[in-house]
C-alpha cells in the first residue's frame, strides 16, 4: 500500500509553501537520478536539493518540513563552505506538489516530476529487473528535465530579435 505523503505536510502553512517554492526557484535543483544496480537493472529517483552558504536556511527547511538531510560541503581556496538540504523519492515529489501554486521559475520542472510520479514506484527485488518500457519512460522524463535546464529562461521576455530583456516601469 502506498503511503499518503501529502498528509505528512498537512500542517504546513501556505506562507511556508511559498517560501519553499521561492528557495527552490532561486537556490534549488530538481532532478531525476538514474542508477544501475549490482545485478544489471536500472532504477530512478527524484531528487530535490537546496544549497546555501548560510546554514540557517537548510536547517530551517529540515525543521519546518521534517524531512531530508543537511550535508556540509567543505570547499577549498576562495570558496565558502556550503550546506545542502536534500530530499529524495516520494517525499521530494510531495514537496514539489505542495509548491506548485507558488513556483515562478521551476514550475515546468516540477510538472515533469508529477509526470514521473504517475509512472508509479516499482521496486525491483534481488535479481528482478524493471520492465524495459518503464525504464525507457523514466529515462525520457530524465532527459526532458535535463533539456529544460539548458534553455534560456528569458526567451519569452525578449523583444523582437534583440538581446535586450524587456523592462517594465
C-alpha positions in Angstrom: 0.0 0.0 0.0 1.3 3.4 -1.0 1.8 5.8 1.9 -0.1 9.2 1.5 2.8 11.6 1.8 0.5 14.6 1.3 -0.7 14.0 4.9 2.8 14.4 6.1 2.7 18.1 5.2 -0.9 18.9 6.1 0.1 21.3 8.9 2.5 23.4 6.7 1.3 26.9 6.3 0.8 28.5 2.8 3.5 31.0 3.6 6.0 28.2 4.3 5.0 26.5 1.0 5.6 29.8 -0.8 8.9 30.2 0.9 10.0 26.7 -0.1 8.9 27.4 -3.7 11.0 30.6 -3.7 14.0 28.8 -2.3 13.7 26.1 -4.9 13.3 28.7 -7.7 16.4 30.5 -6.5 18.7 28.1 -4.8 17.3 24.7 -5.7 17.8 21.8 -8.1 15.1 19.4 -9.2 16.4 16.3 -11.0 15.8 12.6 -11.7 18.9 10.5 -10.9 19.4 7.2 -12.7 21.4 4.3 -11.2 22.4 0.9 -12.3 22.2 -1.6 -9.5 24.6 -4.5 -8.9 22.6 -7.1 -10.9 22.4 -5.0 -14.1 19.0 -3.4 -13.5 18.1 0.3 -13.7 16.4 2.5 -11.1 15.5 6.1 -10.9 14.9 8.6 -8.1 13.5 12.1 -7.9 15.9 14.4 -6.0 15.2 17.9 -4.6 18.2 19.8 -3.3 18.6 23.4 -2.0 22.1 24.7 -1.4 23.2 27.8 0.5 26.3 29.1 2.2 24.3 30.0 5.3 23.4 27.0 7.4 20.3 28.6 8.8 18.3 28.0 5.5 18.8 24.2 5.2 18.3 23.9 9.0 15.1 25.8 8.8 13.9 23.6 5.9 14.8 20.5 7.8 12.9 21.6 10.9 9.9 23.1 9.1 9.2 20.2 6.8 10.7 17.4 9.0 12.3 15.6 6.0 15.6 15.3 4.3 19.1 15.7 5.5 21.6 18.5 5.7 25.1 18.0 4.5 28.1 20.3 4.9 30.3 20.6 1.8 33.7 22.0 2.7 35.4 23.9 -0.1 39.0 24.8 -0.7 40.6 28.0 -1.7 38.4 31.1 -2.0 35.1 29.1 -1.9 32.9 29.2 1.2 31.6 26.0 2.7 28.0 25.2 1.6 25.1 23.4 3.1 22.8 21.1 1.1 19.3 20.1 2.1 18.4 17.0 0.1 15.1 15.1 -0.1 14.6 12.1 -2.3 11.9 9.9 -3.7 8.2 10.3 -2.9 8.9 12.9 -0.2 10.6 15.1 -2.7 7.6 14.7 -5.1 5.1 15.6 -2.3 7.1 18.7 -1.5 7.1 19.8 -5.2 3.4 19.2 -5.4 2.8 21.4 -2.4 4.9 24.2 -4.1 3.2 24.0 -7.5 0.9 27.0 -7.0 3.8 29.2 -5.8 6.6 28.5 -8.4 7.8 31.3 -10.6 10.7 29.7 -12.4 10.7 25.9 -11.9 7.0 25.0 -12.3 7.7 23.3 -15.6 10.4 21.1 -14.0 8.1 20.2 -11.1 5.4 19.2 -13.6 7.8 16.8 -15.2 8.3 15.2 -11.7 4.5 14.9 -11.4 4.5 13.0 -14.8 7.3 10.8 -13.3 5.2 10.2 -10.3 2.3 8.9 -12.4 4.5 6.0 -13.6 4.4 4.7 -10.0 7.1 3.5 -7.8 8.2 0.0 -8.7 10.8 -1.7 -6.7 12.8 -4.4 -8.3 13.8 -7.1 -5.9 17.0 -9.0 -5.7 17.7 -10.2 -9.3 14.4 -8.8 -10.6 14.6 -6.2 -13.3 12.1 -3.5 -14.1 10.1 -3.6 -17.3 12.3 -2.1 -20.1 9.4 0.1 -21.2 9.1 1.7 -17.8 12.8 2.3 -17.6 12.6 3.9 -21.1 9.7 6.2 -19.9 11.7 7.2 -16.9 14.8 7.9 -18.9 12.8 10.1 -21.3 11.5 12.2 -18.4 15.0 12.5 -17.0 16.2 13.7 -20.4 13.3 16.1 -20.8 14.1 17.6 -17.4 17.8 17.9 -18.3 16.9 19.7 -21.6 14.6 22.2 -19.8 17.6 23.3 -17.7 19.6 24.1 -20.8 17.3 26.6 -22.5 17.4 30.3 -21.7 14.9 31.4 -19.1 14.4 34.9 -20.6 13.5 33.8 -24.1 9.8 34.6 -23.7 10.6 38.2 -22.4 13.0 39.2 -25.2 11.7 41.9 -27.6 12.0 41.1 -31.3 15.4 39.6 -32.1 17.3 41.9 -29.8 19.3 40.5 -26.8 17.8 43.1 -24.6 15.3 42.0 -21.9 12.0 43.9 -21.9 11.9 46.3 -19.0 8.7 47.4 -17.2 8.1 50.6 -15.4 
